[in-house]
């Protein structure tokens, strides 16, 4: 690890000012950035610790819930309102990492975690995300965990998290402060970006801008399911994950909010699925059509071919469970 300066930010304005210069990074739970620093994937000159900022509480926000950026994943998953009204989020968080990591990982840091692509974390390998213009070793290389939707010739890495996938299904809002835009709110579905020609830009955060909180909408009716398919039962990233909120009315699907992990550079949300499913009787043929829509244009390269049938089967299983009659 290369030497760096360490500063504790006094408040949000102080943090925004200190992380504005190039080479200065904000740090919160320290579960991702320090690992990358040890590998010399990231070499910040200054670390600005956000730990003293007043962003570590969960509070009512109208009929919804506001989760501070410094709330740990454990605190969110165990919160009574989250468990009662947003079980999808609690299940997604508990499906990620280990208890020790969840005790340190924060809401804001979790949203900003970097890709787990081995070509990104190996400084001897080409990676356009780490070194723009150096190439993408994953294309044509070992890419079993890589993206099949929304990729580019610059990058096929996947977003590794679980929490953000659930938040995308819930249509949560991310609150930002600092930077040229001042205070602003961004739907979590739009917070992360696709690689395009700038794979090093992974989200919409601007210079000097920090996440202050995430707001969950008022609770909705219906079944909430988070299904994560992985290579082992714990401490493994998703091959495919599905977050679903599905409500039935009169035997027909009345609501279907779906988001997917493990398939793209960001939590994947396709509004065409809701348009297709709502108002229809649940049938295997309908679920197969939904999978066809989801995976239309999927481009599996370098060993990720299996993700296409896996995503198809996982989506069908989740929709079957969500719509089955339990009376």
C-alpha positions, -999 to 999 in steps of 0.1 A, spaced: 0 0 0 14 34 -9 16 62 17 -14 86 19 -27 114 41 -57 107 64 -82 134 73 -115 132 93 -141 154 78 -159 177 103 -192 180 85 -207 174 50 -195 207 36 -160 200 49 -161 165 33 -172 179 0 -144 204 -1 -117 179 9 -127 153 -16 -130 177 -45 -93 177 -56 -81 148 -78 -64 121 -57 -87 126 -27 -111 98 -18 -140 96 7 -140 65 29 -167 51 52 -169 15 61 -135 7 45 -145 -28 33 -138 -22 -4 -114 7 -9 -87 -5 15 -86 -39 -3 -81 -21 -36 -54 1 -20 -35 -30 -8 -36 -44 -44 -25 -9 -56 -55 -9 -79 -64 24 -62 -36 48 -49 -53 78 -34 -32 106 -21 -57 116 6 -84 96 24 -112 117 38 -129 98 66 -167 104 67 -172 86 100 -179 117 121 -207 129 99 -243 128 111 -255 102 87 -258 70 108 -295 69 116 -327 54 101 -357 76 104 -393 79 92 -397 99 60 -434 105 55 -447 70 49 -413 59 37 -379 54 54 -347 74 52 -315 54 57 -284 75 64 -253 69 42 -233 57 73 -259 32 85 -243 -2 85 -257 -30 65 -263 -50 97 -283 -21 112 -304 -18 81 -311 -55 77 -321 -58 114 -343 -26 115 -379 -34 125 -394 -13 98 -371 -28 71 -379 -63 82 -416 -56 83 -422 -34 53 -391 -40 31 -382 -76 37 -367 -78 2 -340 -53 12 -332 -72 45 -329 -105 26 -307 -90 -1 -283 -75 25 -281 -108 44 -273 -126 12 -242 -105 7 -207 -108 22 -202 -120 58 -216 -108 92 -182 -92 99 -183 -73 67 -219 -63 71 -211 -49 105 -187 -24 88 -201 -19 54 -223 12 50 -252 22 28 -232 48 9 -201 27 5 -221 -3 -6 -237 16 -34 -202 28 -45 -184 -6 -43 -162 -14 -73 -164 -43 -96 -149 -77 -86 -135 -84 -121 -102 -102 -117 -87 -82 -146 -96 -50 -127 -80 -61 -95 -48 -75 -111 -26 -46 -120 -6 -68 -144 -36 -73 -166 -52 -48 -191 -83 -31 -179 -100 0 -193 -117 6 -160 -84 9 -141 -62 22 -169 -83 39 -197 -71 27 -231 -52 -3 -219 -79 -28 -232 -102 -53 -216 -86 -86 -206 -119 -101 -197 -131 -100 -234 -117 -132 -248 -103 -141 -213 -118 -159 -183 -151 -141 -178 -174 -165 -160 -188 -139 -136 -191 -112 -162 -220 -92 -177 -243 -103 -205 -265 -72 -207 -255 -35 -214 -218 -43 -221 -195 -25 -244 -162 -32 -262 -145 -13 -234 -158 -34 -204 -179 -64 -195 -176 -62 -157 -206 -67 -135 -218 -47 -105 -212 -70 -75 -237 -59 -49 -270 -72 -36 -284 -43 -16 -286 -20 -46 -305 -47 -66 -332 -47 -40 -333 -9 -38 -337 -9 -76 -368 -31 -73 -381 -8 -45 -374 23 -66 -354 39 -38 -340 74 -41 -304 84 -35 -297 118 -19 -265 136 -28 -248 167 -15 -218 188 -25 -203 193 -59 -214 217 -86 -250 205 -85 -256 212 -48 -282 189 -31 -300 166 -55 -318 133 -55 -313 105 -81 -334 73 -85 -312 44 -75 -321 29 -109 -302 58 -125 -273 61 -100 -251 34 -116 -240 37 -152 -233 14 -181 -197 11 -192 -201 26 -227 -168 44 -237 -161 54 -201 -161 23 -180 -141 40 -152 -172 61 -145 -194 37 -125 -220 61 -111 -233 97 -114 -213 111 -85 -196 143 -94 -164 157 -80 -169 168 -44 -202 150 -41 -211 125 -14 -241 102 -7 -260 114 24 -289 90 25 -313 66 6 -350 70 9 -373 40 6 -408 47 -8 -440 39 12 -445 2 17 -463 -16 -11 -485 -47 -11 -475 -80 -26 -448 -106 -21 -412 -96 -19 -386 -121 -30 -348 -120 -33 -333 -150 -49 -295 -152 -54 -279 -179 -74 -242 -183 -66 -215 -209 -66 -216 -216 -29 -240 -208 -1 -222 -179 15 -197 -152 8 -200 -154 -30 -211 -129 -56 -243 -135 -76 -242 -154 -109 -277 -142 -112 -300 -125 -86 -336 -115 -89 -353 -89 -66 -391 -90 -71 -422 -73 -57 -453 -89 -71 -489 -83 -62 -519 -103 -74 -555 -91 -78 -584 -112 -90 -560 -139 -103 -541 -114 -124 -507 -97 -118 -514 -63 -104 -478 -52 -98 -445 -65 -109 -413 -46 -100 -382 -66 -109 -345 -59 -107 -315 -82 -115 -280 -86 -103 -250 -104 -119 -262 -96 -154 -249 -61 -160 -225 -33 -151 -253 -20 -128 -284 -33 -111 -306 -41 -141 -341 -28 -143 -362 -32 -174 -395 -14 -174 -408 -35 -203 -412 -65 -179 -437 -47 -157 -456 -35 -188 -457 -71 -201 -467 -88 -168 -492 -64 -152 -528 -73 -160 -520 -108 -172 -528 -142 -158 -496 -159 -145 -486 -188 -168 -453 -205 -177 -457 -191 -213 -460 -156 -199 -429 -161 -177 -410 -174 -207 -420 -144 -227 -408 -122 -199 -374 -139 -199 -372 -135 -237 -378 -97 -233 -352 -95 -205 -325 -114 -224 -332 -100 -258 -298 -88 -270 -279 -106 -243 -242 -110 -253 -224 -137 -233 -187 -136 -240 -158 -156 -225 -176 -182 -205 -208 -164 -194 -230 -183 -218 -246 -203 -190 -260 -171 -175 -287 -168 -203 -305 -201 -194 -297 -196 -157 -314 -161 -157 -343 -175 -177 -349 -203 -151 -344 -181 -121 -368 -155 -133 -395 -182 -140 -389 -197 -106 -393 -163 -88 -424 -154 -108 -439 -188 -101 -433 -184 -63 -446 -148 -63 -478 -156 -81 -488 -190 -66 -520 -193 -47 -513 -200 -11 -549 -201 2 
